[in-house]
Amino acid sequence: MASMQRALPSFSEVGSCWSKITGVGELVFGVEEKQDLKMSTLKIMDTEIQVIPTPGKSKVFMPIGTLVRLGGGHIKNSGNGGMGIFSSSAAAIYNGFEISGNNNGGINVIGSDLSIEDSTVSNNSGDGISGGRNSRFDIRRTKIQANVGSGINVRRNAYLMLDSSEVSQNQGEEGGIHLSRNSHFDLQDSTISNNVGHGINVSNNSLLDIWSASTITSNGGDGIRLFRDVYFELDGPVTVSGNTGRSLSMGEGTSLAGNPSNLGVDSEVSCWSGMWRDPNDPDNPDKNQYGDFPILDLWNGDGSALPPISSNCRVNANF
């Protein structure tokens, strides 16, 4: 899987582009359906801005190559999504910014970069934060709560960092966090809890890496669900407990690597293999694909920390 090379602009770099953004005059942002967001609804506060779209109108969007910094304001009650960041653009959102109550999702990012810190994304109709296609999401000290879809839903060569944040009470069946299609998720010091679906749901040739202590609890499905060629690396501890389904459910072609003492679960690690159809496989006339049972590569310690593991799992324990 290709690594994500593009770095997010730092706040200072975004700020240095501020005069170029405002220099275009009246149209700094636009909204869909040819409704322009004029200076009358754009409040400039030094190098920060407050955006208040007209209730019931379309989402604020950033066109090709835009760089912007949003601090201390909000985007609420948009009729067609809160904010769209497209085509090699970048947004830095911070300082208590709130994106809430928008129809069709809070923030959608395609082929661009999002950095969000110390902010809230909540009560949006749709996913809280979504997108992909070579996008980068850097989310720190932020609450993503009570969205009608998933809290975070990213795919197609996306990179996601979630640090010191909370993803909770989201209603989407695919999970509080859903990541798929050649994507990479780094998790540290965060809580994923009380979501209707799985806590974390990762699939299709993607990677989940837990860096430091995180908690996944009280979700309506599995705590962590992995399937179709997912690599799960335990570089730091995680506590997975109190979920309606399994603590850790691993499907076909998945593998786990790390110290078993980092995996705190309250139910047996479940391993399973399924069948799916691949219409693009010319060597398989019936288009059915069969996956291998998961592999657990565990090392360090004396083996006493080994959690209960299903007999279907293939375990390599190097103690």
Order of alpha helices (4+ residues) and beta strands (2+ residues): alpha-alpha-beta-beta-beta-beta-beta-beta-beta-beta-beta-beta-beta-beta-beta-beta-beta-beta-beta-beta-beta-beta-beta-beta-beta-beta-beta-beta-beta-beta-beta-beta-beta-beta-beta-beta-beta-beta
